[in-house]
């Protein structure tokens, strides 16, 4: 967090520690907002959560909020996702994952079994959990959020500039991520494309 905070202050030109425009807590909150956005947009920080559900323990409680459910299974079979209000209005007839809130999930209609969720999650802690590969995007994303606060006349002009830099950095990260997840095909003299 400290490294990102220093880089953010440097770009904001907010380094006079006697008269800071933004305190560390305020900038820390902005960094965490930008981190959540990056985790969601780039589908990073995917975790696998598994729990045996029973009469006494009918809910899978996670430590951190889920930003997106990637996949869910109940007793080894894929299941759909519904919000709690949807399930109350239209009770499901087959096992369906019910989001009680961003941290708690159950199955309806309830039966005992094994619930598995793959999801990208945020963090509860006030820390940067993203790999250093994402730090430039994190600084740029936080900078865009901070510049939306009109501390001077040029801030709104700078928002557009830094938004473009942020988007370009995210595109680069998507390309890197996609390249690392895809199987490569190698063309040899014996295989023609």
C-alpha positions in Angstrom: 0.0 0.0 0.0 2.8 2.4 0.9 4.5 2.1 -2.5 1.2 2.8 -4.4 0.5 5.7 -2.0 3.9 7.3 -2.8 3.4 6.8 -6.5 -0.1 8.3 -6.3 1.1 11.3 -4.3 3.9 11.9 -6.8 1.5 12.0 -9.7 -0.8 14.3 -7.8 2.1 16.5 -6.8 0.9 16.2 -3.2 4.2 15.7 -1.5 4.4 18.6 0.8 3.8 16.7 4.0 3.1 19.8 6.0 0.1 20.7 3.8 -1.3 17.6 2.2 -4.4 17.9 0.0 -5.4 14.3 0.8 -4.6 12.3 3.9 -3.3 8.7 3.8 -6.7 7.2 4.8 -8.5 9.0 2.0 -6.0 7.9 -0.6 -6.0 4.4 0.8 -9.7 4.2 0.3 -9.3 5.3 -3.3 -6.6 2.8 -3.9 -8.8 0.0 -2.6 -11.7 1.2 -4.8 -9.4 1.1 -7.8 -8.1 -2.4 -6.8 -11.7 -3.7 -6.6 -12.4 -2.3 -10.1 -9.2 -3.9 -11.5 -10.0 -7.3 -9.9 -13.5 -7.2 -11.4 -12.6 -5.9 -14.8 -9.6 -8.1 -15.4 -11.1 -11.2 -13.6 -8.1 -11.6 -11.3 -7.9 -13.0 -7.7 -10.0 -16.0 -8.4 -10.5 -18.2 -5.4 -12.0 -21.7 -5.0 -14.3 -22.0 -2.0 -15.7 -25.4 -0.8 -18.0 -26.3 2.1 -20.1 -29.2 3.2 -23.6 -27.7 3.8 -25.8 -29.3 6.4 -28.6 -28.6 8.9 -26.3 -26.8 11.3 -24.2 -25.1 8.7 -26.4 -24.2 5.7 -24.4 -21.2 4.5 -21.0 -20.7 2.9 -19.6 -17.6 4.6 -16.6 -16.0 2.9 -14.1 -13.7 4.5 -14.1 -11.2 1.7 -16.9 -9.9 -0.6 -17.3 -11.6 -4.0 -17.1 -9.4 -7.0 -18.2 -12.0 -9.5 -19.1 -15.6 -9.4 -17.2 -17.5 -12.1 -18.7 -20.9 -11.6 -20.7 -22.8 -8.9 -21.3 -26.5 -8.3 -23.5 -28.3 -5.8 -22.7 -32.0 -5.3 -20.5 -31.9 -8.4 -23.1 -30.4 -10.7 -23.2 -26.9 -12.1 -25.9 -24.7 -10.6 -27.5 -21.4 -11.4 -27.3 -18.3 -9.3 -30.2 -16.2 -8.1 -30.4 -13.3 -5.7 -32.2 -13.8 -2.4 -35.1 -11.6 -3.6 -35.5 -13.6 -6.8 -35.5 -16.9 -4.9 -38.2 -15.5 -2.5 -40.4 -14.4 -5.4 -39.8 -17.5 -7.6 -38.6 -20.4 -5.5 -36.2 -22.6 -7.5 -37.2 -26.3 -8.1 -33.6 -27.5 -8.6 -30.5 -26.8 -6.5 -29.7 -23.1 -7.1 -27.0 -20.9 -5.6 -28.6 -18.1 -3.6 -26.6 -15.0 -2.9 -27.7 -13.8 0.6 -25.2 -11.0 0.4 -21.7 -10.6 -1.2 -20.2 -12.9 1.4 -22.8 -15.5 2.1 -24.2 -18.2 -0.2 -26.6 -21.1 0.3 -28.6 -23.6 -1.8 -32.3 -23.5 -2.4 -34.3 -25.6 -2.1 -32.0 -26.6 0.7 -30.5 -30.1 0.9 -27.3 -31.2 2.4 -24.3 -31.5 0.1 -21.0 -30.0 -1.0 -21.1 -26.4 -2.4 -18.2 -25.2 -4.5 -17.8 -21.6 -5.7 -15.1 -20.1 -8.0 -15.2 -16.4 -7.7 -13.0 -13.3 -7.9 -13.0 -11.8 -4.4 -12.1 -8.4 -2.9 -10.2 -8.0 0.3 -11.3 -7.2 3.9 -7.9 -5.8 4.8 -6.5 -2.4 4.0 -3.9 -3.8 1.8 -2.9 -4.2 -1.9 -3.4 -7.8 -2.9 -2.7 -7.4 -6.6 0.6 -8.6 -8.0 3.1 -5.9 -8.9 2.3 -6.5 -12.5 -1.0 -4.6 -11.8 0.5 -1.7 -9.8 0.7 0.8 -12.7 -3.0 0.2 -13.5 -3.8 0.5 -9.8 -2.0 3.9 -9.6 -3.7 5.2 -12.7 -7.1 3.9 -11.6 -6.7 5.6 -8.2 -5.5 8.8 -9.9 -8.7 9.0 -12.0 -10.9 8.6 -8.9 -8.9 11.3 -7.0 -8.9 13.8 -9.9 -12.7 13.7 -10.0 -12.5 15.8 -6.9 -12.1 19.4 -8.1 -9.1 20.7 -6.2 -8.1 22.9 -9.1 -9.4 23.9 -12.6 -7.3 21.4 -14.6 -8.4 18.3 -12.7 -11.3 17.5 -15.0 -9.0 17.8 -18.0 -6.5 15.5 -16.4 -9.3 12.9 -15.7 -9.7 12.3 -19.5 -5.9 12.0 -20.0 -5.4 9.5 -17.1 -8.5 7.5 -18.0 -7.0 6.9 -21.4 -3.7 5.8 -19.8 -5.6 3.6 -17.4 -7.6 1.9 -20.2 -4.4 1.4 -22.3 -2.7 -0.2 -19.3 -5.7 -2.5 -18.7 -5.7 -3.5 -22.3 -2.0 -4.4 -22.0 -2.8 -6.5 -18.9 -5.7 -8.2 -20.6 -3.4 -9.2 -23.4 -0.8 -10.5 -21.0 -3.4 -12.4 -19.0 -5.0 -13.9 -22.2 -1.6 -15.0 -23.5 -0.9 -16.8 -20.3 -4.2 -18.6 -20.3 -4.3 -19.7 -23.9 -2.7 -22.7 -25.5 -0.2 -21.7 -28.0 0.0 -23.3 -31.4 3.5 -23.7 -32.9 3.7 -23.8 -36.7 6.3 -26.2 -38.0 7.3 -27.1 -41.6 5.0 -30.2 -41.2 1.9 -28.2 -40.0 0.6 -25.5 -42.3 -1.7 -22.8 -40.9 
